[in-house]
Amino acid sequence: MKALQFEQAVESILKRDKRYDPLAYLFLKEALDFTLKRAADTNNGEGRHVSGVELCEGFRDLAIQEFGPMAATLMTEWGLRESKDIGEMVFHLIEEQMFGRQESDTREDFVGAFDFDDAFILPFQPKKLREQAMAL
C-alpha cells in the first residue's frame, strides 16, 4: 500500500467521520504490519490473516513498546477509548480498500479485546497501586 494512497484514504474518512486523529490511522497501519509480522514469525514465516483480537493485541503491544507510559495519553488525544475504536478505524480503512477482510470479520470482533486502562495505565502505576487495583 502506497503512503500517498493511504493518506488520501484517511483524508476521505475524516471528511465523513472526525472521531479519530489522522495519526491514529497511521499508527493502526504500523500496528497491522507489526501484527502480521508477528503472525508470520509464529507460522514458519508464512503470512496469514489476523483476527480482530490479534490486531488489537498487536496494537496494544506496539503502543506500549513505542510510547510506554505516554500510550494512554496518546490514545485519548487520538480519540481512542476502547478496543471497539480500533475496529471502527479498521472498518473505515476496509471501506476505503486499504485493508482487506474476510466475510467472517465484524466490528464486534474488536469489542472488549482488551481494557485500555489495564493495558495503558495499570502497568505504569507503582507496584503497590497495581496490587490494590488487582485486588478489586
N, CA, C and O of each residue as an XYZ file, in Angstrom:
544
protein
N       0.857     -1.173      0.000
C       0.000      0.000      0.000
C       0.897      1.228      0.000
O       1.818      1.349      0.808
N       0.616      2.103     -0.895
C       1.440      3.301     -1.040
C       1.027      4.359     -0.018
O      -0.151      4.513      0.306
N       2.033      5.084      0.480
C       1.791      6.083      1.523
C       0.797      7.151      1.069
O      -0.085      7.542      1.834
N       0.933      7.619     -0.156
C       0.042      8.665     -0.652
C      -1.394      8.162     -0.720
O      -2.318      8.879     -0.337
N      -1.592      6.944     -1.201
C      -2.939      6.378     -1.247
C      -3.527      6.263      0.153
O      -4.704      6.552      0.369
N      -2.697      5.840      1.098
C      -3.170      5.690      2.467
C      -3.576      7.045      3.034
O      -4.628      7.169      3.662
N      -2.751      8.051      2.815
C      -3.066      9.395      3.310
C      -4.349      9.925      2.684
O      -5.153     10.566      3.361
N      -4.544      9.661      1.403
C      -5.774     10.091      0.737
C      -6.986      9.369      1.310
O      -8.051      9.963      1.475
N      -6.818      8.088      1.611
C      -7.913      7.324      2.219
C      -8.269      7.903      3.584
O      -9.448      8.038      3.912
N      -7.264      8.244      4.376
C      -7.518      8.835      5.698
C      -8.224     10.185      5.541
O      -9.153     10.487      6.290
N      -7.796     10.990      4.584
C      -8.471     12.270      4.336
C      -9.933     12.050      3.985
O     -10.804     12.783      4.452
N     -10.204     11.055      3.172
C     -11.578     10.739      2.795
C     -12.401     10.319      4.010
O     -13.547     10.740      4.164
N     -11.821      9.498      4.860
C     -12.503      9.058      6.081
C     -12.820     10.260      6.960
O     -13.929     10.377      7.481
N     -11.843     11.158      7.126
C     -12.018     12.306      8.024
C     -13.085     13.285      7.529
O     -13.624     14.061      8.318
N     -13.389     13.254      6.241
C     -14.461     14.107      5.723
C     -15.821     13.657      6.231
O     -16.741     14.466      6.352
N     -15.953     12.368      6.529
C     -17.247     11.858      6.977
C     -17.272     11.457      8.450
O     -18.347     11.290      9.028
N     -16.089     11.301      9.064
C     -16.039     10.868     10.463
C     -14.754     11.397     11.090
O     -13.660     10.934     10.766
N     -14.889     12.361     11.982
C     -13.728     13.024     12.580
C     -13.417     12.523     13.993
O     -12.692     13.183     14.736
N     -13.962     11.360     14.368
C     -13.751     10.868     15.740
C     -12.289     10.592     16.056
O     -11.859     10.775     17.195
N     -11.520     10.155     15.065
C     -10.157      9.703     15.328
C      -9.143     10.569     14.602
O      -9.339     10.959     13.451
N      -8.068     10.856     15.292
C      -6.979     11.662     14.746
C      -6.317     10.923     13.582
O      -6.227      9.695     13.601
N      -5.853     11.658     12.571
C      -5.159     11.001     11.448
C      -3.957     10.170     11.911
O      -3.642      9.147     11.302
N      -3.292     10.599     12.975
C      -2.146      9.833     13.478
C      -2.573      8.470     14.010
O      -1.784      7.526     13.989
N      -3.799      8.355     14.481
C      -4.293      7.056     14.949
C      -4.368      6.070     13.788
O      -4.049      4.892     13.948
N      -4.787      6.550     12.624
C      -4.850      5.676     11.446
C      -3.449      5.258     10.999
O      -3.232      4.105     10.629
N      -2.513      6.181     11.034
C      -1.133      5.839     10.658
C      -0.556      4.819     11.634
O       0.127      3.880     11.224
N      -0.829      5.001     12.918
C      -0.342      4.042     13.896
C      -1.026      2.691     13.705
O      -0.386      1.651     13.867
N      -2.303      2.689     13.367
C      -3.019      1.441     13.115
C      -2.372      0.671     11.967
O      -2.250     -0.552     12.027
N      -1.964      1.378     10.936
C      -1.271      0.723      9.812
C       0.033      0.089     10.302
O       0.350     -1.041      9.933
N       0.780      0.807     11.124
C       2.015      0.250     11.697
C       1.700     -0.960     12.566
O       2.421     -1.958     12.536
N       0.623     -0.870     13.337
C       0.237     -1.979     14.211
C      -0.165     -3.203     13.396
O       0.121     -4.332     13.795
N      -0.824     -2.993     12.260
C      -1.173     -4.122     11.396
C       0.098     -4.784     10.871
O       0.221     -6.009     10.902
N       1.040     -3.980     10.391
C       2.317     -4.533      9.906
C       3.021     -5.313     11.013
O       3.522     -6.412     10.774
N       3.063     -4.759     12.211
C       3.669     -5.392     13.379
C       2.991     -6.733     13.671
O       3.659     -7.737     13.919
N       1.666     -6.736     13.638
C       0.893     -7.933     13.955
C       1.049     -8.995     12.871
O       1.163    -10.182     13.175
N       1.055     -8.576     11.616
C       1.240     -9.530     10.519
C       2.624    -10.177     10.593
O       2.767    -11.374     10.342
N       3.631     -9.391     10.934
C       4.983     -9.940     11.066
C       5.031    -10.930     12.212
O       5.621    -12.004     12.086
N       4.421    -10.579     13.319
C       4.401    -11.477     14.471
C       3.661    -12.777     14.126
O       4.087    -13.859     14.530
N       2.574    -12.672     13.393
C       1.823    -13.869     12.996
C       2.660    -14.748     12.066
O       2.662    -15.972     12.198
N       3.362    -14.129     11.137
C       4.210    -14.885     10.218
C       5.351    -15.567     10.975
O       5.712    -16.704     10.669
N       5.911    -14.875     11.957
C       7.006    -15.443     12.747
C       6.576    -16.700     13.488
O       7.395    -17.592     13.713
N       5.309    -16.786     13.871
C       4.809    -17.967     14.580
C       4.191    -18.986     13.624
O       3.649    -20.005     14.054
N       4.277    -18.701     12.322
C       3.668    -19.571     11.309
C       4.712    -19.979     10.260
O       4.420    -20.027      9.065
N       5.920    -20.268     10.724
C       7.022    -20.674      9.835
C       7.281    -19.670      8.720
O       7.634    -20.049      7.603
N       7.104    -18.390      9.026
C       7.378    -17.344      8.056
C       6.274    -17.106      7.043
O       6.393    -16.230      6.187
N       5.214    -17.869      7.132
C       4.097    -17.735      6.198
C       3.121    -16.664      6.683
O       2.720    -16.665      7.847
N       2.747    -15.766      5.802
C       1.755    -14.745      6.146
C       0.383    -15.363      6.263
O       0.100    -16.386      5.640
N      -0.459    -14.754      7.048
C      -1.841    -15.213      7.204
C      -2.706    -14.051      7.669
O      -2.209    -13.026      8.135
N      -3.992    -14.237      7.531
C      -4.960    -13.265      8.019
C      -4.897    -13.218      9.547
O      -4.731    -14.254     10.192
N      -5.028    -12.030     10.123
C      -5.085    -11.927     11.582
C      -6.495    -11.527     11.994
O      -7.185    -10.790     11.290
N      -6.899    -12.027     13.139
C      -8.236    -11.724     13.648
C      -8.279    -10.329     14.253
O      -7.246     -9.689     14.448
N      -9.481     -9.871     14.546
C      -9.640     -8.581     15.201
C      -8.964     -8.555     16.564
O      -8.333     -7.562     16.927
N      -9.091     -9.628     17.310
C      -8.454     -9.698     18.632
C      -6.934     -9.668     18.482
O      -6.252     -8.974     19.236
N      -6.396    -10.418     17.513
C      -4.946    -10.412     17.297
C      -4.452     -9.019     16.930
O      -3.408     -8.578     17.409
N      -5.211     -8.326     16.075
C      -4.815     -6.971     15.697
C      -4.863     -6.045     16.904
O      -3.969     -5.219     17.085
N      -5.890     -6.173     17.726
C      -5.969     -5.354     18.945
C      -4.786     -5.623     19.858
O      -4.203     -4.694     20.416
N      -4.432     -6.889     20.011
C      -3.290     -7.233     20.862
C      -1.993     -6.665     20.290
O      -1.150     -6.169     21.037
N      -1.832     -6.734     18.973
C      -0.652     -6.148     18.342
C      -0.630     -4.639     18.503
O       0.420     -4.052     18.765
N      -1.785     -4.012     18.348
C      -1.916     -2.568     18.527
C      -1.483     -2.192     19.941
O      -0.679     -1.281     20.134
N      -2.031     -2.910     20.933
C      -1.704     -2.667     22.340
C      -0.206     -2.839     22.596
O       0.434     -1.979     23.201
N       0.340     -3.956     22.130
C       1.748     -4.256     22.398
C       2.672     -3.248     21.736
O       3.660     -2.828     22.339
N       2.368     -2.857     20.514
C       3.196     -1.869     19.823
C       3.085     -0.507     20.503
O       4.081      0.203     20.638
N       1.883     -0.141     20.930
C       1.707      1.149     21.621
C       2.534      1.194     22.896
O       3.181      2.201     23.182
N       2.518      0.120     23.657
C       3.313      0.078     24.893
C       4.798      0.112     24.564
O       5.572      0.804     25.225
N       5.188     -0.631     23.550
C       6.595     -0.665     23.134
C       7.067      0.702     22.655
O       8.166      1.134     23.004
N       6.257      1.381     21.866
C       6.656      2.649     21.267
C       6.477      3.845     22.200
O       7.300      4.761     22.197
N       5.408      3.843     22.998
C       5.048      5.038     23.755
C       5.137      4.881     25.267
O       5.089      5.872     25.996
N       5.266      3.650     25.744
C       5.387      3.412     27.180
C       4.272      4.092     27.962
O       3.101      3.978     27.597
N       4.625      4.803     29.041
C       3.605      5.418     29.889
C       2.805      6.530     29.196
O       1.775      6.963     29.714
N       3.262      6.981     28.058
C       2.521      8.020     27.322
C       1.431      7.430     26.423
O       0.653      8.174     25.826
N       1.371      6.107     26.322
C       0.389      5.467     25.434
C      -1.040      5.885     25.785
O      -1.831      6.196     24.895
N      -1.370      5.893     27.064
C      -2.733      6.255     27.471
C      -3.075      7.678     27.038
O      -4.174      7.939     26.547
N      -2.142      8.581     27.222
C      -2.362      9.976     26.832
C      -2.567     10.094     25.325
O      -3.478     10.785     24.870
N      -1.725      9.425     24.561
C      -1.859      9.472     23.099
C      -3.177      8.878     22.637
O      -3.840      9.436     21.763
N      -3.559      7.757     23.214
C      -4.821      7.134     22.805
C      -5.982      8.101     23.031
O      -6.860      8.237     22.179
N      -5.979      8.766     24.178
C      -7.038      9.726     24.474
C      -7.009     10.882     23.482
O      -8.051     11.285     22.963
N      -5.819     11.416     23.216
C      -5.701     12.524     22.257
C      -6.148     12.109     20.863
O      -6.681     12.928     20.113
N      -5.940     10.860     20.513
C      -6.320     10.362     19.191
C      -7.789      9.963     19.110
O      -8.273      9.605     18.036
N      -8.507     10.019     20.238
C      -9.926      9.683     20.238
C     -10.218      8.222     20.511
O     -11.348      7.772     20.322
N      -9.222      7.476     20.952
C      -9.392      6.044     21.219
C      -9.603      5.826     22.712
O      -8.800      6.267     23.533
N     -10.693      5.138     23.055
C     -11.010      4.914     24.459
C     -11.197      3.443     24.796
O     -11.139      3.040     25.957
N     -11.425      2.643     23.745
C     -11.635      1.209     23.944
C     -11.286      0.470     22.654
O     -11.154      1.078     21.591
N     -11.140     -0.841     22.765
C     -10.723     -1.624     21.595
C     -11.745     -1.531     20.462
O     -11.392     -1.706     19.296
N     -12.974     -1.264     20.788
C     -14.017     -1.068     19.766
C     -13.616      0.042     18.781
O     -13.925     -0.036     17.592
N     -12.930      1.067     19.284
C     -12.496      2.171     18.420
C     -11.495      1.694     17.369
O     -11.492      2.187     16.241
N     -10.649      0.739     17.740
C      -9.701      0.172     16.772
C     -10.490     -0.483     15.642
O     -10.161     -0.317     14.468
N     -11.526     -1.222     16.003
C     -12.373     -1.866     14.995
C     -13.060     -0.867     14.080
O     -13.175     -1.094     12.876
N     -13.516      0.242     14.655
C     -14.149      1.276     13.828
C     -13.168      1.798     12.780
O     -13.520      1.961     11.612
N     -11.932      2.056     13.214
C     -10.923      2.545     12.266
C     -10.594      1.487     11.224
O     -10.427      1.809     10.048
N     -10.497      0.228     11.641
C     -10.222     -0.854     10.699
C     -11.294     -0.880      9.619
O     -10.981     -0.957      8.431
N     -12.539     -0.816     10.022
C     -13.618     -0.884      9.036
C     -13.693      0.370      8.174
O     -14.130      0.293      7.025
N     -13.284      1.511      8.691
C     -13.166      2.695      7.834
C     -12.137      2.437      6.732
O     -12.357      2.782      5.571
N     -11.013      1.826      7.110
C      -9.957      1.549      6.131
C     -10.359      0.434      5.169
O      -9.927      0.427      4.016
N     -11.172     -0.495      5.625
C     -11.708     -1.522      4.719
C     -12.607     -0.868      3.676
O     -12.537     -1.192      2.491
N     -13.454      0.058      4.130
C     -14.348      0.772      3.203
C     -13.560      1.540      2.147
O     -14.025      1.709      1.020
N     -12.376      2.000      2.512
C     -11.521      2.732      1.574
C     -10.597      1.791      0.791
O      -9.739      2.247      0.034
N     -10.774      0.487      0.975
C      -9.996     -0.556      0.304
C      -8.503     -0.493      0.626
O      -7.661     -0.857     -0.195
N      -8.192     -0.026      1.830
C      -6.800     -0.011      2.297
C      -6.464     -1.276      3.089
O      -5.319     -1.727      3.093
N      -7.457     -1.836      3.751
C      -7.304     -3.089      4.485
C      -8.247     -4.102      3.854
O      -9.301     -3.748      3.327
N      -7.852     -5.365      3.916
C      -8.716     -6.443      3.438
C      -9.478     -7.060      4.601
O      -9.195     -6.795      5.769
N     -10.445     -7.882      4.251
C     -11.203     -8.566      5.293
C     -11.747     -9.871      4.761
O     -11.887    -10.071      3.554
N     -12.048    -10.748      5.691
C     -12.752    -11.976      5.360
C     -14.220    -11.779      5.681
O     -14.577    -10.909      6.476
N     -15.070    -12.584      5.068
C     -16.513    -12.457      5.308
C     -16.867    -12.575      6.787
O     -17.829    -11.964      7.253
N     -16.093    -13.355      7.513
C     -16.392    -13.581      8.927
C     -15.954    -12.433      9.835
O     -16.320    -12.410     11.010
N     -15.182    -11.485      9.318
C     -14.704    -10.356     10.124
C     -15.837     -9.361     10.378
O     -16.551     -8.964      9.457
N     -15.987     -8.966     11.643
C     -17.020     -7.995     12.006
C     -16.461     -6.958     12.971
O     -15.410     -7.158     13.581
N     -17.170     -5.865     13.096
C     -16.795     -4.839     14.075
C     -16.827     -5.402     15.499
O     -16.025     -5.013     16.348
N     -17.752     -6.309     15.743
C     -17.896     -6.885     17.078
C     -16.660     -7.673     17.505
O     -16.445     -7.878     18.700
N     -15.851     -8.114     16.554
C     -14.621     -8.847     16.876
C     -13.681     -8.012     17.738
O     -12.842     -8.561     18.451
N     -13.814     -6.713     17.679
C     -12.902     -5.806     18.372
C     -13.413     -5.378     19.750
O     -12.656     -4.853     20.566
N     -14.682     -5.602     19.993
C     -15.306     -5.158     21.243
C     -14.768     -5.988     22.411
O     -14.840     -7.217     22.403
N     -14.230     -5.295     23.406
C     -13.746     -5.968     24.611
C     -12.478     -6.783     24.426
O     -12.175     -7.642     25.254
N     -11.733     -6.535     23.362
C     -10.494     -7.294     23.135
C      -9.495     -7.079     24.265
O      -8.780     -8.001     24.659
N      -9.452     -5.866     24.777
C      -8.653     -5.568     25.962
C      -9.161     -4.277     26.574
O      -9.820     -3.477     25.909
N      -8.856     -4.083     27.828
C      -9.259     -2.886     28.549
C      -8.139     -1.846     28.457
O      -6.997     -2.139     28.810
N      -8.448     -0.664     27.998
C      -7.430      0.371     27.812
C      -6.725      0.736     29.113
O      -5.505      0.897     29.128
N      -7.472      0.867     30.202
C      -6.837      1.212     31.478
C      -5.886      0.103     31.924
O      -4.767      0.377     32.357
N      -6.333     -1.151     31.817
C      -5.473     -2.273     32.210
C      -4.213     -2.335     31.353
O      -3.144     -2.703     31.841
N      -4.337     -1.978     30.080
C      -3.201     -2.073     29.160
C      -2.262     -0.881     29.246
O      -1.043     -1.049     29.247
N      -2.818      0.319     29.317
C      -2.003      1.513     29.140
C      -1.731      2.310     30.418
O      -0.837      3.156     30.437
N      -2.479      2.054     31.463
C      -2.278      2.805     32.707
C      -1.716      1.913     33.809
O      -0.700      2.235     34.424
N      -2.388      0.787     34.052
C      -2.015     -0.078     35.165
C      -0.546     -0.526     35.160
O       0.082     -0.515     36.219
N       0.025     -0.916     34.020
C       1.427     -1.374     34.054
C       2.431     -0.298     34.499
O       3.551     -0.610     34.902
N       2.019      0.942     34.420
C       2.930      2.040     34.729
C       2.666      2.663     36.095
O       3.285      3.661     36.465
N       1.741      2.064     36.837
C       1.461      2.504     38.197
C       2.501      1.891     39.138
O       3.061      0.836     38.841
N       2.756      2.543     40.260
C       3.642      1.921     41.252
C       3.098      0.548     41.654
O       1.887      0.324     41.645
N       3.997     -0.359     42.002
C       3.630     -1.742     42.304
C       2.501     -1.841     43.325
O       1.586     -2.648     43.159
N       2.557     -1.036     44.370
C       1.552     -1.091     45.425
C       0.144     -0.741     44.869
O      -0.842     -1.396     45.209
N       0.073      0.276     44.032
C      -1.218      0.645     43.418
C      -1.712     -0.446     42.488
O      -2.911     -0.721     42.445
N      -0.796     -1.084     41.729
C      -1.177     -2.180     40.841
C      -1.775     -3.323     41.655
O      -2.801     -3.889     41.279
N      -1.138     -3.657     42.761
C      -1.638     -4.744     43.607
C      -3.005     -4.419     44.170
O      -3.871     -5.292     44.237
N      -3.214     -3.170     44.578
C      -4.517     -2.766     45.100
C      -5.573     -2.842     44.001
O      -6.688     -3.303     44.244
N      -5.233     -2.398     42.810
C      -6.179     -2.437     41.690
C      -6.524     -3.877     41.322
O      -7.676     -4.179     41.010
N      -5.540     -4.762     41.357
C      -5.776     -6.161     41.018
C      -6.658     -6.834     42.058
O      -7.381     -7.779     41.739
N      -6.608     -6.361     43.297
C      -7.414     -6.946     44.376
C      -8.883     -6.564     44.264
O      -9.738     -7.229     44.848
N      -9.185     -5.511     43.529
C     -10.579     -5.041     43.414
C     -11.403     -5.915     42.523
O     -12.590     -5.653     42.326
